[in-house]
Amino acid sequence: MRRSLANRLALVFFVIVLGAMAIVYLGVVPTLESSLVQDRSRRLQHAAERYTPPIVDAIDSSAPVSQVDAEVRQAADQARARVTLLGVNRGSFGAQPFVKSDSNAGADIGDLQFPAATEAIQTGRVASATESTRDGRVLQAAIPLFFADADSGRRVLGSVVVYTAPLEDVEANVELIRNRIVVAGLLALAAAVLAGLLVAQAHGRRVRRLEDVARRVARGDFSARFPVDRDDELGRLAAALDAMQRQLAELDSSRRRFIATASHELRTPIFSLGGFLELLEDEDLDEVDRARFLAQVREQAARLGKLATDLLDLSRLDAGAVRLRTEPTDLGALAQRVAGEFAPTLATHDSRLELRIPGDPVSAVCDPERVAQILRILIDNVLTHTASGTDAVIAASRRDGRARVAVTDFGGGIPRGDAGRVFEPFYTSDGARGSGLGLAIAHELAEVMGGELRVESSPGRTTFALEIPA
């Protein structure tokens, strides 16, 4: 059960609604009962203050007991409450109330303790209290009555009028509200559990669809698509997974192309070496052909070594294993040094490499060996992919906190549709000799240094520009 999303969501909904019910029940019902009792007490006190004066007048005028009883009954009818007139005895045990008149003389009054009257006698003020009887709880409001002592002239407490009203209606109202809260809470609880189950099942079905597609992708079926059916959290997750799946498909395709191309690139020099070695085993081979074949063997071995080195460099870059050794570097002086390394090759290619370096140093904090490696790749790319006699320019500059060094050739340019693929491993736009790894390595090195390698090409002009933070 704990492993089911539907059950867990339903349980969460159940706990939330149950907690809300408990808060409402424990917070509202006691407060409501107290408020109703206080409101009833205020109304009873108001009625007592309003209908007691005739009783006071009857007592002050020394009216007969029958008239006092009549006033008590009339006050009870007007207040719709039981009215009891209590006298006060003062003895060794203190002031003690006793019954002088009661509006309901036929009913037993012996079970009433009149706590409101006791408080009124002690404080000399109007008092309210509740009392439990055999017939239920009652509310009492007591008004003390004073008379003037003829001997001392002081006001002396002589009687207390107590208005008693049952709390049955208040308790009935509270019980009704309590029952309705419980019933409504149970209905809400059932609805919440049902809604939780339905919502969880709907989400569970969507999650299972995503899970099924994920399993297909894990098995290598990159044609599967994650369903993006809504613009919610699961929909955005499906969109992210679908984008990931497309990237995985591209990576898988790139990996397959990489393996196929790498296998082809490695097989060619290996087969060449095998062929030349068979020829060299011929005892009738003259020295001129032997020297030519040995030169070819050395060339293919060098090609194989360079390809292996490039593959290793690209693997390290992909794995993030390249460590930079940064230091302040003059890119102009570095470009001049690298260009000097290609003097023999430029002469063989019948090309001229022009340096456009400003008088002031073009300083940047970078790894000079890695920048030099990029420049060698760019210059070698010019010599490999342009016709003999094509001139080139190396320019260095600095602007807006970035240093720039660019290699421009004036050859035929890169076809428009191929400009975006020149940094892909093993890609060559003209089918010229080479592994196609150099520009990919240069592009990765630029990104490792926090820079960028860009290409701009048009017929008669191609520029590869390296920009790094200065």
N, C-alpha and C positions, 0 to 999 in steps of 0.2 A: 504493500500500500504506500509506503514512504517513497518508493521509486516512481510512482505514477504522478505526473504533473497534474492531471485532473483531480485526483484525490487530495493532493496537497493544496491546490487552489481552493477546492471546496472546503477543506479544513480551515484554511485561512479566513475565508468568508464567514464560516460558522463561528470562529473565535471572535472575529471583529463584531459581528452582529450580537453575539452573546455578551460581549463586553459592553456594547452600547446599551443593551437591555439592562444589564446590571447597573450601569451608571444612571440610566433614567429611573429605574425602579428605586434604587437606594437614594438617589438625589432628589427625586420629585415627590414620591409618596410621603415620606416623613415631613418634608417641608410643606407640602400641601395640607396635610392634616393639622400641623401646627398653625398654619395661616388661617384655616377655616375655624379652628377653635378660638384663635385670637379675635377674628372678626365677629364670631358669635358672642364672645365675652364683651367686646365693645358695645354691641347692640343691646346685650342684656343690661349692662351698666347704664346705658343711655335710658333704657326703659325704666330701670329702677329709679334713677334721678328724676324722671318725668312723672311717675305715678306714685311716688312715696309721699309727696307733700300732704295729700288729704289724710293719710294715716297719721302723720305728724300733728296735723291740726286737731284730729280727734283725740290724740293722746294729750296734747297741751290743754285742750278744753275740758279734760276729765270726763269725756263722753262715756256712756255706758259700754260695757263689754260687747254687747250685741252690735252697737254702732261701729266699734273698732273692728269687730269681725267682718261686718259688712264692707267697710273700707278695704280691708285686707283682700276679701273675695273680689271686690271690684277692681283693685289693682292687679290681681292675678288674671282676671278676664281681659283687662286692657293690655297687659304685658304678655299674655299667652304663656304664662309661667306659673309655677307654684310659688306662693308668697307665704313666708313664715315670719311672724313677729316674735323675736326672742327678747326676754328680759335678761338682766345681768345681776347675779348675786355676787357680793364681795364677802369673802370669808377668809379663813386661814389658808385655804388653797388657792387664793387669788380670785379673779373675776371668772365666774362660771355662768354660761348662758343656760336659760331654760325657756321652754315654749310657752308663750302667752296666747298666740293665735296662729291658726294655719288655714290657708284657703281650701285645703282638701282634708277636712277634719276626719273624713271617713277612712282615709288611708293611713297605714302604719307609718310613723315617722321615727320609730325607734332605731332604725338602721342608719340614720343620717348623723354624721359627726359635725357637720357645718364647719369645715376648716376655714372657709372664707369669713364666717362670723368671728372665729377665734382671732384671725389676723386683724380684722377690723377693730375688735376690742383692744388688741395690743397696740395698734398703731393709731387708732382714732381716725382712720381714713377709709375711704371706699376701697374694698378689697375683692379680688376674684380668685377662685380656686376651682379645681375639679375634684370629684369624689366618686369612688366606685361603690355601687349599691348592688342589691340582688337583681335589680332590673336593668343594670348597665351603668355606664358612666353618666354623671350629670355635671352640669356647669352651674356654679353659684356666683352671685354678685351680692355682696353685703354692704349696707349703708348704715353707719353708726348714727344713732339719734341722741342728742344731748339735751339736757334741761338745766335751768339755772337753780343752783342750790340756794334756798331761802336764807340759810344761816351764814354761809360763807360768800355767797354771791358768785361763786365760780360755776363754770359750765361743767356738768358732770354727765358722763356717759350712762344713759339709763336703759336704752333698748337698741336692738339691731334688727333691721329688716333684711331678710335674705330672700333673694329671688333665685329659684332653682329651675333649670331647664334641662331636659334630657339631651344627650349628644347622639341620639340614635340617627338623626338625619345626617349629621356630620360624618359619623362612622359609616353610614350607608353610602354616602357620596364617595368617601375615600375608598371603601371596598369596591364600589362600582368602577372607579378609575383604576384601582389596582388590578382588578380582573381584566379590564379592557387593555391595560398596558401589557399584561401577561399574554392575553390572546393575540394582540397585535404583534407582540414580540415573537411569539411562536410562529405566526404566519410569516413575519419578516425573516425569521430564521430559516423556515422551510424554503421560502423564495430565494434567499441568499445561497443556500446550499445547492438548490436546483440551478440557479443562474451560474454559480461557480462551476458546477459540473458541465453545463452546456458550453460556457466560455472556455473552460479548460480543454474540453474535448475538441472544440473547434480549433484552438491553438495547437492541441496535440496532433490533429490531423495535418496541419500545416508544417509542424516540426517533423513529422514522419515523412512528408514529401521531401523536405530538405534533406533528411537523413538518407532517404533512398537515392536521391541524386548524388549526395556526397559519396555513398558507397560505389556508385557507378563510376564516378570520377576517380576514386581511389583504385578501382580496378583498371584504370587507363582508358575509360570511355569518355573522351573529352567532347563528344557530341552532345552529351546530356546538358540540360540547361536548368538552372534553379528557377522555380516559378516566383516571379515578382508580381503578386496579386494585389497588394495593398501598400499604401504609403504609411506604414506604421513600423514599430521596431522590428518585427519579423520580416516585413517587406524590405526594410533597409538592410537587414542582415542577409536576406536572399540576394539583394542587389550586390552587396559586397562579396558574397560567395560566388556570384555569377562572374563578377569582374575578376576575382581570384582564379576562377576556372578558366577564363579566357587567357589570363596571363600564364597559367600552367600549361594550357594548350600551346601557346606561343613558345614557352620555354621548352616544352617537349619537342615541338617541331624544330626549334633552334638546336636543341641537343642532338636530334637525329641528323640534321644537316651538318652539324659540327663534326659528329663522329664519322659520317660518310665522307665529308670533305677532308677531314684530317687523315682518314684511312687512305684516301686517294692520294693526298699530298705526300704521305709517308711511303706509299707503295711505289710511286713513280721513281724516286731516287734509289730506293732499294732494288727495284727491278733493273734499273740502269746499272747500278753497281754490280749486280749479278751478271748482267750481259757482258760488261767490260772485263770482269774477272775471267769469264770463260774465254774471251778473245785473247786475254793476256796469257792464258795457258797454252796457246798455240806456239809450238817450238819454232815454226817456220816464220813467225811474225818478225818483220824487220824492225830495226831500232827506231826509225822515224814513226811508224805506226804505234810501236810500243810506247814511245814518249807521248804521242797524242792521246792514246787511251789512258795512260797514267794521269795526264792532265784532266781528262774527263772524270776519272775516278775521284781525283782530289776535289774537283768542282762539285760533284754530286755529294761527296762526303761533307764538304763545307755547307752545301744547301741543306743536307739532312741535319747537321749540327745546328744551323741557324733556326730551322723549323722547330727542332726540339727545344731550343732556348726560348723561342717565342711562345711556344705552347706552355712552357713552364712559367714564364712571366705572366701570361694571361691567366693561368690557373691561380697563381699567387694573388693577382689583382682581384679575381673573383672571390677568393677566400678571405680577402682583407689582410693578407699576411705581409704586405709591402710596408716597410718601415721607412719613413722619411727622415733625412738629416738636414734640417733647415739651417740656413745661415744667410747673412746679407750677401747678395750676389749682384754683380753688374751684368745685366742681360746682354748689353751691347758687346762687352768683352767676351762673354761666353759664346755669343753667336759668331763672333769673329774667329774664335778658336775652333769651333766645330766646322765652320766653312773651310778653314785651312786643311782639315783632315780629308776633304773631298777634292783637293786640287788635282791629284792624278786621275781620279775618275772623271772629273769635269773635262780634263784635257782629252781623255779617250772619247768622251761623249761629244766633244767639240762644242761645249756649252760654256757660257760665262755666268758666274754667280756674283751679283753686285750686292755690296753691303751698304745699307742706308742707316747709319748709326749717328745719333745726335752727339754733339760735343760733350754735353753733360752726361754723367753716368745714368743709366736706366736701372735704378736699384729696386730690388725686391727681396723679400725674405722667403727663400724657397730652398728646395733640394737641388743644387746645381747639377748633380749627376743625372737626375731624372729629367730636368729641363733639357740637358744636353742630349739625352736619349730621345726625347720627343723631336728635337731639331734634326737629329740624324735620320729619324724615321721620315720626317717631312722632306728632307733633301733627297734621301734615297728614293722616295715615292716619285719625286720629280724626274729623277734620272731613269727610273724604271718605266714610267708611263708616258713619257713625252718622246717625241722624235729627236734624233740627233741634231744638235745645233740649237736647241731651244734654250733660251736664256731664262734666268730666274733672279729674284731679288729677295734678300733678307732685310727686314726693317724692324727696328725696335723703337718703342715709344712708351710714354707713361702719361696717364690722364685719369682724373677723378679717382685717385687712390688705387688704380689698377695698372699693372705693367702689361705691355703687349709686345709680342714678337711674332712676326708673320713671314711666311714663305710664299712667294707669288711666282708662278711660272706663266709663260706666254704660249702655252701649247694649245691643243685643240679644245680643251675644257672637258668637263664631265657632263654626260647626257643628263637632261633635265630630270628624268625619272629615276636616275641613279644617285643623285646628290644626297638623298636621305639615307642611303644604305652603305655609304663608303666606310662607315665605322663598324660595320658588321664583320665578325671574324670570317675569314676565307673569301670575302667578297672582293672581286676585281671587276671593274666596269668594262674593261676593254679586253679581257682574256689574256692580258700580258703575263709574262713570267713572274712568279712571286707567290707567296703563300696567302697573301691577303690578311695577314695578322698584324702588320705594322701599325696601320691607322687605328685598329681596334685597341691595341696596346697603348698608343699615344692618347687616345680618347679616355681610356680608363685612368691613366696616369694623371691627366689633367684634372679629372674629377677628384682623385685621391688628394691632390694638392689644393683642393678648394677652388680650382679654376675651371676653365671651359675651353674646349677646342671647337672652333667653328670653321665651316667651309662656305665659300662663296665662289660660284663658277658661272662663267659665260663663255661663249665661243672666243677663243684667243686669250683668255685670262682665267686663272684659278688661284685662289688665295686660301691657305690654311692659316688661321690666326689662333695663337695661344694667348689667353688672358688669365692672369693669376693675380691674387691680392698683392698689392705692393707693401 
